[in-house]
Amino acid sequence: MAESYSTSLKLTIIGAGDLAGTWGNVTNANLGTLLEQAITGVQAVGLSGSTYTLTNINGALDDARNAVLVFSGASSPCTIVCPGGSANKIYTVVNQCSVALTMTASGGSASLVIPAGMTSQVYLDGTNQTGSGIGVYSSLNGVPNSFTVTGNLTATGVTDVGNLSVTGTTTLTGTATAPTPTVGDNSTKIATTAFVATATSSLGTMASQNANNVTITGGSINGVSGTNSGLSVGSATNATNATNATKITNSGGWNVTPTGTKLYFNYNGTNVGSLDSSGNFIVIGNVTAYGTP
């Protein structure tokens, strides 16, 4: 009976009664060479084209049997074709290339992309045990318990379905997005640009605010001094209803001082008249009038 070969590792299966006197050589090769390669083998593979098919040889050393495959040399995306024909295998794939590699299987439909510089554990499903087709899949897609990273963690396309807690200083590069809190939320949630735009969109300018809704509790306004009981306006220009505002105070000895409900006119330190709340001018002392009243 002729020898045959195992499906995945291509080990030599000795037929009954075959290889009399030499079967030990074949058995030694199976155990000491081929199984050794399948369990501990690290194979460096140089890439130069757009496709590379792993060698798959019956009863001899090859690419596909190794435990670890180290790819280098590719300067453009390359597809790695693993054995088909119902072969199953787990690999550690080290992509030392500057481009992504696509792992697939001969005759299969499922493929897996290994980004540049990434080391991944994958498995070849040649018997469609996944139910998603023959091909190459990631051997890890989640961690059931706590997962600790002691170095730098780089994540692409992350979707957090639970609670993510970060301590220390977090540096974000690129465009970072976050859910927009509801209007009026004053918690410690991140305020997005959308939240800020909504919160400030109802604010007008000082010119358009209702006087009853504006209270100035501090700071200063250029050209304005005093309090609400004694306010003087200095060199104000282009002010609504104050075309000649520069004449209100300190103009040729004249000053205008609001006190209570009256507006007093003062010349060189002496009050000469006032306007009451009804707009009537009240003369204080002797007045000399010039021109036509």
C-alpha positions in Angstrom: 0.0 0.0 0.0 1.4 3.4 -1.0 2.1 6.2 1.4 -0.4 9.0 1.8 -0.2 12.4 3.5 -2.2 14.2 6.2 -4.5 17.0 5.1 -3.1 19.9 7.1 0.5 19.2 8.0 1.3 16.9 5.0 2.9 14.3 7.3 3.7 11.0 5.7 1.2 8.2 6.5 2.9 4.8 6.0 0.8 2.2 4.3 0.3 -1.1 6.0 3.3 -3.4 5.4 5.2 -0.6 3.5 8.7 0.7 3.9 10.1 -2.5 5.4 13.5 -1.6 7.0 13.1 2.2 6.2 9.9 3.1 8.0 12.0 4.5 10.9 13.5 7.2 8.6 10.0 8.4 7.6 8.8 8.3 11.2 11.8 10.3 12.3 11.2 12.9 9.6 7.5 13.2 10.7 8.3 13.6 14.3 11.6 15.3 14.4 11.3 17.6 11.4 7.8 18.2 10.2 6.0 18.3 13.5 8.9 20.4 14.9 8.3 22.9 12.1 4.5 22.9 12.7 4.9 23.6 16.4 8.0 25.8 16.6 8.9 26.8 13.1 9.6 30.4 12.2 9.8 31.1 8.5 11.0 34.3 6.9 9.4 35.0 3.6 10.5 37.8 1.2 7.8 39.3 -0.9 8.2 41.1 -4.2 5.0 40.8 -6.2 1.3 41.3 -5.6 0.6 37.6 -4.7 2.6 35.0 -2.8 1.4 31.4 -2.5 2.8 29.5 0.5 4.7 26.3 -0.5 2.9 23.2 0.7 4.9 20.0 0.2 4.1 16.4 1.0 6.5 15.0 3.6 9.1 17.8 3.3 9.8 21.2 4.8 7.7 24.0 3.4 6.2 27.5 4.2 2.7 26.6 5.1 3.6 24.2 7.9 5.4 26.8 10.1 4.0 28.2 13.3 5.2 31.7 12.6 5.4 33.4 9.2 7.5 36.6 9.0 6.8 38.6 5.8 9.0 41.5 4.6 10.0 43.3 1.4 6.6 44.2 -0.1 6.3 47.8 -1.2 2.8 47.5 -2.5 -0.2 45.5 -1.1 0.3 41.8 -1.4 -2.1 38.8 -1.1 -0.8 35.7 0.8 -2.5 32.5 -0.4 -2.6 29.7 2.1 -3.2 26.0 1.2 -6.8 25.0 0.4 -8.1 21.5 0.2 -9.7 21.2 3.7 -6.4 22.3 5.4 -6.7 23.8 8.9 -3.9 25.7 10.6 -3.2 28.4 13.1 -0.5 31.0 12.4 1.3 33.9 14.0 1.8 36.4 11.2 4.4 39.1 11.4 4.0 41.8 8.8 7.3 43.7 8.6 6.3 45.3 5.4 5.3 49.0 4.9 2.0 47.9 3.4 -0.9 45.8 4.4 -1.0 42.1 3.6 -4.2 40.1 2.8 -4.3 36.5 4.1 -6.6 34.2 2.1 -6.9 30.5 1.2 -6.8 28.8 -2.1 -10.4 28.3 -3.3 -11.7 30.2 -0.3 -13.8 33.3 0.0 -12.9 34.8 3.4 -9.8 37.0 3.8 -8.1 38.9 6.6 -6.1 42.1 6.2 -2.9 42.4 8.4 -1.9 46.1 8.6 1.7 47.2 8.1 3.9 46.6 11.1 1.3 44.4 12.9 1.8 40.9 14.4 -1.4 38.9 14.5 -2.6 35.4 15.3 -4.8 34.0 12.6 -6.3 30.6 11.7 -6.9 28.9 8.4 -10.4 27.4 8.2 -10.4 25.0 5.3 -13.4 23.0 6.3 -15.8 26.0 6.9 -16.1 25.3 10.6 -16.8 29.1 11.1 -19.9 28.8 8.8 -18.7 32.0 7.1 -16.7 30.4 4.3 -13.3 28.8 3.8 -10.5 31.3 4.4 -8.4 33.1 7.0 -9.8 34.6 10.2 -8.5 36.4 13.2 -8.0 34.0 16.1 -9.0 36.7 18.7 -12.0 39.0 18.5 -12.5 39.9 22.2 -11.3 39.6 25.8 -13.9 38.3 28.3 -12.3 39.8 31.4 -10.0 42.7 32.3 -7.4 43.6 29.7 -4.3 45.5 30.8 -1.9 47.3 28.5 1.3 48.4 30.0 2.7 50.0 26.9 1.1 52.2 24.2 -2.3 51.2 22.9 -3.1 52.2 19.3 -6.7 51.5 18.3 -8.3 52.0 14.9 -12.1 51.9 14.4 -12.8 51.2 18.1 -16.5 50.8 19.2 -16.9 50.9 22.9 -20.0 48.9 24.0 -19.2 49.1 27.7 -17.5 51.5 30.1 -14.1 52.8 29.2 -12.0 54.3 32.0 -8.8 56.1 31.3 -6.5 57.5 34.0 -3.5 59.7 33.5 -2.9 62.1 30.6 -4.7 61.1 27.4 -3.4 62.6 24.1 -5.7 62.5 21.1 -4.5 63.1 17.5 -6.6 63.5 14.4 -10.3 64.2 14.7 -11.8 63.0 18.0 -15.6 62.9 18.3 -17.9 62.4 21.3 -21.7 62.3 21.9 -23.3 65.7 22.2 -24.8 66.4 25.7 -28.3 67.8 25.9 -28.9 71.5 26.2 -28.5 72.6 29.8 -26.4 69.7 30.9 -23.8 71.0 33.4 -22.2 67.7 34.2 -18.5 66.7 33.6 -19.4 65.3 30.1 -17.3 66.4 27.2 -18.8 69.6 25.6 -18.6 69.1 21.8 -18.5 71.9 19.3 -22.2 71.1 18.5 -23.1 71.5 22.2 -21.3 74.9 22.5 -22.8 76.2 19.3 -26.3 75.3 20.5 -25.7 76.8 24.0 -24.4 80.1 22.6 -26.7 80.5 19.6 -29.4 82.2 21.6 -27.1 84.9 22.8 -27.3 88.2 20.9 -25.1 91.3 21.0 -25.3 94.0 23.7 -27.1 96.2 21.2 -30.0 93.7 20.9 -30.4 92.6 24.5 -33.4 93.7 26.5 -32.2 96.1 29.2 -34.1 94.2 31.9 -32.1 91.1 31.0 -28.6 92.6 31.1 -26.7 93.1 34.3 -23.0 94.2 34.3 -21.5 93.2 37.6 -17.9 93.9 36.9 -15.2 94.9 34.5 -15.1 98.3 32.8 -16.3 100.1 29.6 -14.0 102.4 27.8 -15.1 106.0 28.2 -17.6 105.3 31.0 -17.0 105.7 34.7 -19.0 106.0 37.9 -21.9 104.0 39.2 -25.6 104.0 38.5 -26.0 106.9 40.9 -23.4 109.0 39.2 -22.4 107.9 35.7 -20.2 110.1 33.5 -19.4 109.4 29.8 -16.1 110.6 28.5 -15.0 110.7 24.9 -17.8 108.5 23.5 -18.2 108.4 19.7 -20.7 106.9 17.3 -23.0 106.2 20.3 -26.7 105.8 19.6 -28.7 108.8 20.8 -25.4 110.6 21.8 -24.2 112.3 18.6 -22.6 115.1 20.7 -21.6 112.8 23.5 -18.2 114.6 23.9 -20.1 117.7 25.2 -21.8 115.8 28.1 -18.8 116.1 30.4 -15.9 118.4 30.7 -16.6 120.5 27.6 -15.7 124.1 28.1 -16.3 124.0 31.9 -19.7 122.3 31.5 -20.6 119.0 33.2 -23.9 117.1 33.2 -24.6 115.0 36.4 -27.5 112.7 36.8 -28.8 112.7 40.4 -31.9 110.8 41.4 -34.6 111.7 38.9 -32.9 115.0 37.8 -30.2 115.8 35.3 -28.0 118.7 36.7 -26.1 121.1 34.5 -22.9 122.4 36.1 -20.7 125.1 34.9 -17.2 125.5 36.4 -18.3 123.8 39.6 -21.6 125.7 40.0 -25.0 124.1 39.3 -27.0 126.4 37.0 -30.0 124.3 36.1 -31.5 120.8 35.9 -34.0 118.7 34.0 -36.7 117.0 36.0 -38.2 113.6 35.2 -40.8 115.3 33.0 -38.1 117.1 30.9 -38.7 120.6 32.4 -35.6 122.8 32.8 -35.4 124.3 36.2 -33.1 127.3 36.6 -30.9 127.5 39.7 -29.7 131.1 40.6 -29.2 133.9 38.1 -29.0 133.1 34.5 -27.8 135.2 31.6 -29.2 134.0 28.3 -27.5 134.6 24.9 -29.3 134.3 21.6 -32.9 133.4 21.1 -34.3 131.0 23.8 
